[in-house]
Amino acid sequence: MTEWSVMAPSRRLAGAAAIGMLLLTACGTRLSNGAFERVQNQQSGQGGPQATGGPTAGPGASSGPVGPGGGPTQGPGGSNGGNGKHGGSNGGGTGPQGNTASDIGVTPTSITIGNIVSKTNPFDARAFVGPTYGLEAFVHWTNAHGGIHGRTLKLAFCDDQGSGDQNNTCVHQLVDSQRVFAFASNAILTYSGASYVNSKGVPDVGAQPIDNAYNEYPHMWDIYGEEYPRDGKQIGIKGQLYGGTEIYRYFENTYPHVAKVAGVVDYNQSASTRFGNSIADGLRHEGYTVVVKTVNFALPDYDSVAIAFKNQGVKYVYDTIDRQGNIRLCKALDDNGVSDSLQAKVLTTQSWEQSVDGDYTDSPKCRNKLFATGMSRSYEDTKYPGVAAFRQQMAADAHGGADFLSEWALEGWAGGQWLADAIASCGADVTRKCVEKFVNAGPSHPYDGHGLLVPRYFEERSTPREPQYNCINVARWSDSAHGWLTQVPDMDKNCFSVHEWPYSAT
């Protein structure tokens, strides 16, 4: 009998510190077929595992947003707060009696958590800060709704400036001086202090895996879920990371009459070229004709790229270049008439931002061909209670504008939710050991962030599970809507049976 799994999705960002730019890499959350069926049953109200904190409800429930504490939250519109699936605890209110100073960073009335972000860095002030905005919003929301079993969250923040040395300083400041209980939603360019965090047994939950530490150390869990050994001795599986081809399959199935000709743009830098090649390989495995164009990072000639794409009939464009590079590439595609016949300019989750409205002013045709793919609900879809709560609190924090709203910010909120649900599962006796047990629950208890995330979990495997059943969300920018329009009825059902293909982790 064939063993199936579901993985959510296949592409995330990595940092290339040598030249200060963002690059595309691969990721995945894998669920066994049985686990996936359990998640689907939970979503349809057919039961499933319940969390320690209380009853659960699916992502489409009529109840309000989740607050991980001892009683119900009050959601937008006055409805009583609802709960997520595995790990879903009841919302704020007065927590149980008997809270003690049960671990480092925990008092009877508060829990101190940390966040490290490369907010200031050599190239783009907006590149990494989104998850921190989302986490801040989650902390504010949680405290306003009673905290976690009567304890408020205190957030200790450190900007490591994109520097490995400063990252070590931040780690020691937060771990040794401020004595944080755990980290949440980190977005770190160079995680030089990762081995120290791991050696101290500090849980690091729900981070963006820009640095390879989250594919290496056992006390670190990224926002995506993994099946890598994470034994502190290797990155990935014997130095290999894996990515599926579901994104390419989605466009093939959605637009069957569009020629399968794809262009890939990378920089003349080893990491960018390596990941560009991995995209090209995945496209070829899906039967696409691929045109790869490498540009000089210092003096990129995007007009030449656009002309080559036009001459060879490119219908889809992917890249491993930074945000400013994408803006200039789109202008070249408009200026040279490529956008007129282009089906999609495909962006990653990191570029799923409200700021594209202004960023792409000089390339309106390309802007309306922008698609973004990811493994979380769109921050535009406020019909989901968790998204509505996120948007409400971001606005209250003065982060509701185009320079702040992004999918990474929503995932920062979800990372905080994951840690909070783990804390809530401990009741009055909050310990790091208890939190790690929750996050390591494995395929029998996949986590979906109360409907914000395609279900994912962590499991250690020595070989990749094949084939994968990979699920993704897809959105398209619309000028007429002044935002992103979700393109699939249900991201948890927008799934594809694909193989995963390896690429080097370094």
DOBA-576091 format. One record per residue (C-alpha): residue in three letters; z, y negated, x. Coordinates in pm, whole numbers, plus 32768, in hexadecimal, padded with zeros to 4 digits. Example, Ala and Ser with C-alpha at 12.3 -4.5 7.8 and 13.67 -1.06 7.14 Angstrom:
ALA830C81C284CE SER82CA806A8557 
END
This chain:
MET800080008000 THR7F9F7EAB8088 GLU80BF7DBD80CD TRP80757C61804D SER81217B1B8097 VAL810879B4802E MET810378A38130 ALA8112773280EF PRO802E768C819F SER7F8D769282E9 ARG7F8275438394 ARG808B745B8420 LEU80A27357852F ALA81007370869A GLY813B725C8796 ALA8087723688E0 ALA817F715E899F ALA80A0712D8ACD ILE7FBF703E8A0F GLY80986FF388E0 MET7FCD707387BD LEU7FEA71638699 LEU7F3272AB8697 LEU7EF173B98598 THR7F95750E85C0 ALA7FD6763684E2 CYS810176B38421 GLY815F77968308 THR826378128219 ARG8236797C81C2 LEU82B57A2C808B SER82957B9D8041 ASN81E07BEE7F00 GLY83297C527E5D ALA83CD7B0C7EC4 PHE82A87A457E40 GLU82BC7AF57CF1 ARG84317AA67CDE VAL83E579357D1A GLN82D979377C0C ASN83D079DB7B1B GLN84D478D27B66 GLN83D677C07B24 SER837B785879D4 GLY84E978767970 GLN84F779F17991 GLY862F79F27A67 GLY866C7A2E7BD5 PRO877E79F97CD4 GLN887578E37C8E ALA891C780D7D91 THR8A8B78027DDA GLY8AA176A37D49 GLY8A2676F57BEB PRO88FE77557B10 THR879577187B70 ALA865F768E7AC6 GLY84EE76807B1C PRO842A75527B97 GLY83A274FB7A44 ALA84F574F7799A SER854A73DC78AD SER868D73987963 GLY86AE72757A54 PRO86B772637BD0 VAL87A173327CA0 GLY88E472BE7D3B PRO898373C87E19 GLY8AF073B27DB4 GLY8BEE742C7CBC GLY8B6A73AD7B6C PRO8A2F73337ABA THR896C72057B2E GLN88E270F77A4F GLY876A70F67A7C PRO86646FEA7A37 GLY86496FA178C6 GLY87AE700E7886 SER877271857884 ASN8872726B7918 GLY882472E07A76 GLY8780742F7AB1 ASN877D75237BCD GLY868775C47CB9 LYS865677317D05 HIS86FD77E47E27 GLY880F77027EA0 GLY880076257D6D SER895C75A17D32 ASN89D974CB7C19 GLY89D673577C54 GLY8AE372567CA9 GLY8C2B72247BF4 THR8D8572847C67 GLY8D7B73A97D57 PRO8E6C74CC7D66 GLN8FCA74977DE9 GLY903175197F3C ASN8F33746D801E THR8FA974788187 ALA8F33740A82DE SER8E88755B82FA ASP8D9A7519841D ILE8D1C7411850F GLY8CAC72DD8450 VAL8D4F7351830D THR8E7D72AA826B PRO8F1072E08110 THR8E4471B98093 SER8D0E719E8171 ILE8C0A72578240 THR8B5A71A98362 ILE89F0720F839B GLY8901719284A5 ASN8796712E84BB ILE86C470EF85F1 VAL8572704985CE SER84766FBB86C3 LYS84696E7A85F8 THR84026D9B8717 ASN83046E4987F4 PRO81DE6DF988D6 PHE80D06DF587CD ASP811F6DDA8657 ALA825E6D5185BC ARG82146E068474 ALA81BE6F58850A PHE830A700D84EA VAL83F56F398419 GLY83926FB882BF PRO848170E382B9 THR85A46FFF8312 TYR85596F1881EC GLY855270488107 LEU869770D28194 GLU87456F818170 ALA86D66F748006 PHE875A70D27FC7 VAL88AC707F8061 HIS88C96F447F8E TRP886470007E54 THR8956711D7E97 ASN8A7E70377ED7 ALA8A2F6F6D7DA1 HIS8A3D70AF7CD7 GLY8B8771367D53 GLY8B3671C27EA8 ILE8B5473357EF4 HIS8C8173D47E4D GLY8D3672877E66 ARG8CD2723B7FCE THR8BEE71168020 LEU8AE1712E8128 LYS8AEF704A8258 LEU89A870228316 ALA89AE6FDF848D PHE885A6F70850B CYS87C26F518666 ASP866B6ED386D2 ASP86046F8A8810 GLN84D96EA28844 GLY83F06FC7887F SER8492700389D2 GLY851571518A4D ASP862C70A88B10 GLN86936FD689E6 ASN8683710B890B ASN878C71AB89E8 THR885C707089C3 CYS883B707D8848 VAL889A71ED8842 HIS89D871B6890A GLN8A30707F8841 LEU8A15713286F5 VAL8A9A7288875C ASP8BAC72278851 SER8C1570C887E6 GLN8BCE70B58672 ARG8C05722B8644 VAL8B0372688538 PHE8B2373A4846B ALA89AA73DF845F PHE885873348482 ALA875D73048369 SER85F172978357 ASN85C3724584C8 ALA846E71C18537 ILE847371D286B1 LEU834F71A4879E THR83F6724A88CC TYR85307310887A SER85BF732289DA GLY872073538954 ALA86C5747F887C SER875E75838961 TYR88AA74C58961 VAL88AC74A887E5 ASN8866761B87CF SER8973767388D0 LYS8A7475B78800 GLY8A10767286C6 VAL89BF75338605 PRO88DF758984DC ASP879A74C084E0 VAL86F974E48389 GLY85B8746E82E2 ALA851673C0840B GLN83AC736E844B PRO8348745F8564 ILE829973648644 ASP833F73FC8775 ASN8335757687AF ALA84B2759287A9 TYR84A875FA863B ASN83D277268699 GLU84C2778987AF TYR8636775E8762 PRO870678228663 HIS87DC76FC85EA MET86A9762D8589 TRP85E476448445 ASP84B3756E83FE ILE8449750182A2 TYR8339760C828F GLY83E8775882CC GLU8377784A83D9 GLU835B79B88438 TYR837A797C85AE PRO84927A288677 ARG853C78DA86CD ASP8613798D87CE GLY8623787188CB LYS8548793989BB GLN83EA78F9893B ILE832478068869 GLY828B78A78738 ILE82237A0E8770 LYS81EF7A4188E4 GLY818178D8890F GLN809178E287E8 LEU80A6782086A1 TYR7FDB78818570 GLY7F1F77CB845F GLY7E62783C832C THR7D1577C982A1 GLU7D7B777E813B ILE7D1C760F8152 TYR7BB5766481AA ARG7BB07773809F TYR7C2976777F9D PHE7B02758E7FD8 GLU7A0E76B07FE1 ASN7A89772E7E90 THR7AAE75D77DF0 TYR7955755A7E57 PRO787D76947E67 HIS773675CF7E5F VAL778F74F17F88 ALA7700755E80D5 LYS780975FB81B4 VAL77D2751082DA ALA790B747B8375 GLY7944737F8489 VAL7A7873828568 VAL7ADC72538639 ASP7BCC726B875E TYR7C2B71A08890 ASN7BD871F889F8 GLN7D3F72648A2F SER7DAA73CE8A55 ALA7E9573E5892C SER7DA773308842 THR7C84740788B3 ARG7D5275468892 PHE7DB174FC872A GLY7C54748286DB ASN7BD375D08753 SER7CCF76858676 ILE7C4C75C98544 ALA7AE6761685A8 ASP7B3B778685D3 GLY7BE17794847C LEU7AB476EF83DB ARG79C877E68483 HIS7A9B79098406 GLU7A5E787F82A8 GLY78E6787382E4 TYR78BB77008327 THR77C0766E8417 VAL7893759384F9 VAL7838745A85BD VAL794473FD86BD LYS794372A18750 THR7A32723C8866 VAL7A6D70C88899 ASN7B05700B89BC PHE7C6B6FB6895E ALA7C616E6C8A1C LEU7B066E0189A8 PRO7AA76ECF8876 ASP79436EAA87F5 TYR79626F038687 ASP78066E848630 SER77716F998707 VAL784A7095864F ALA77D8701184FE ILE766970198560 ALA7689718185DB PHE773671E78498 LYS7628714083C8 ASN750F71E88489 GLN75AF733F8462 GLY7609731F82F3 VAL778373278313 LYS7833733681C1 TYR79A0735D822E VAL7A5272A88348 TYR7B95731C83F2 ASP7C39728B8528 THR7D5372948625 ILE7D65711E865D ASP7E6970198606 ARG7E806F3284D8 GLN7DCF6E0D857B GLY7CC16EFA85F2 ASN7C8F6F778491 ILE7C6F6E148410 ARG7B626DC58512 LEU7AB46F1284D5 CYS7AA26ECC835F LYS7A0A6D7683A0 ALA78FF6E178478 LEU78B76F188368 ASP78876DFC826C ASP77BB6D22835A ASN76CB6E3D83AA GLY769B6EBD8248 VAL77557006827B SER78556FC68169 ASP77446FBA8060 SER77067132807D LEU785C719A80FF GLN792A727D801D ALA7A7C725380C7 LYS7B2871AC81EB VAL7C5672908204 LEU7DA672038272 THR7EEF72B082C0 THR803D72888211 GLN80A671858315 SER7F8470A482A9 TRP7FD070D08135 GLU80466F698113 GLN80316E4A801E SER7FC76D65813A VAL7E666DF4813D ASP7E166CF5802E GLY7E2F6BDE812E ASP7DEC6CA5826B TYR7C8A6D0281FF THR7C216BB18170 ASP7AEA6BAD824C SER7A7B6D0981DE PRO7A9C6D218063 LYS799F6E3A803F CYS7A4F6F16813C ARG7B9F6EB980A4 ASN7B316F4D7F59 LYS7AD0708F800B LEU7C2C70BB80A1 PHE7CDC7200804B ALA7E37726280BD THR7EC773C080BF GLY802E743380DF MET814375138061 SER820C74207F8C ARG81E873697E42 SER812C72247E57 TYR821070F57E62 GLU8133706D7D48 ASP818E71867C54 THR82C270ED7BB2 LYS82B171E37A8F TYR838072C27B74 PRO84F0725A7B6B GLY852072727CE3 VAL83F671917D24 ALA846E70997C1E ALA85C6708A7CC2 PHE8527705C7E18 ARG844F6F3B7DA0 GLN85706E977CE5 GLN86526E9C7E16 MET85416E357F0B ALA85046D027E31 ALA867A6CBB7E24 ASP86836CCD7FA1 ALA85636BD07FB6 HIS84856CE7803D GLY83A56D047F0F GLY827D6C467FA4 ALA813D6CBF8045 ASP81CB6CB781A5 PHE82E16DAB8146 LEU82606E9A803B SER81D56FD880D2 GLU81DB714F80B1 TRP82AA716681EE ALA83B0708A8149 LEU83BA71798020 GLU83E1729B8113 GLY84FD71DC81BC TRP85AB71D58069 ALA8566734A8041 GLY85F67392819A GLY873672E18135 GLN873873A47FF0 TRP871A74EC80B0 LEU88477499818A ALA890C741A805E ASP88C875567F98 ALA893C762380C2 ILE8A7B755480D5 ALA8AB375717F5D SER8A9976EC7F75 CYS8BD676E8804B GLY8CB3764F7F3E ALA8DEF75B17FCA ASP8DDE766B8117 VAL8CAC75C881B9 THR8C5276648309 ARG8B25767383E8 LYS8B2877EC83CD CYS8B1277D68252 VAL89F576DB8262 GLU892E77B58350 LYS896178E58273 PHE88C478238153 VAL879677AB8219 ASN8764790682AE ALA876679AF8158 GLY86067A31819B PRO84F27AB080B7 SER85E17B277FA8 HIS864C79BE7F6A PRO852878D17FAD TYR8573775E7F96 ASP84A1765F7EDB GLY857075207EE8 HIS85A5751C7D6F GLY842F752D7D33 LEU83CD742E7E3F LEU835075347F36 VAL826E76617F2F PRO836F777A7F5F ARG83C277CE80C7 TYR84C1788A8197 PHE851378F082FC GLU84EF7A4F8384 GLU84D37ACF84E6 ARG839E7BA48525 SER83087C298665 THR81A97C3385D3 PRO81057B5984C8 ARG80F97BDC8367 GLU7F927C1982F9 PRO7EEE7BBE821C GLN7F997A85819D TYR7F9379FC803C ASN7FA178898082 CYS7FE077747F87 ILE7F9776007FAE ASN7F9E74B87EF4 VAL7E6D73D47F00 ALA7E4C72637EAB ARG7D2A716D7EB4 TRP7D3C6FF67EE0 SER7CB66F287DBE ASP7C7C6DB27DD3 SER7C716D9C7C59 ALA7DCA6E3D7C43 HIS7E4A6D847D77 GLY7EDE6EC97DEE TRP7EC3703F7E28 LEU7E54711F7D0C THR7EC6728A7D1B GLN7D9B73727D10 VAL7E4174BC7CAF PRO7EFC75167B6E ASP801575C47C2A MET803E75D37DA2 ASP810677167D7F LYS7FD377BD7CE9 ASN7ECC771C7DC6 CYS7ED778437EB6 PHE7DE478FB7F96 SER7DE67A4C8043 VAL7D9179FA81AB HIS7DCE7A72830C GLU7E8D79A18408 TRP7DF279568556 PRO7EB679158698 TYR7EAE77E9877D SER7F75779488B1 ALA80C276E4887B THR809B761E89BF 
END
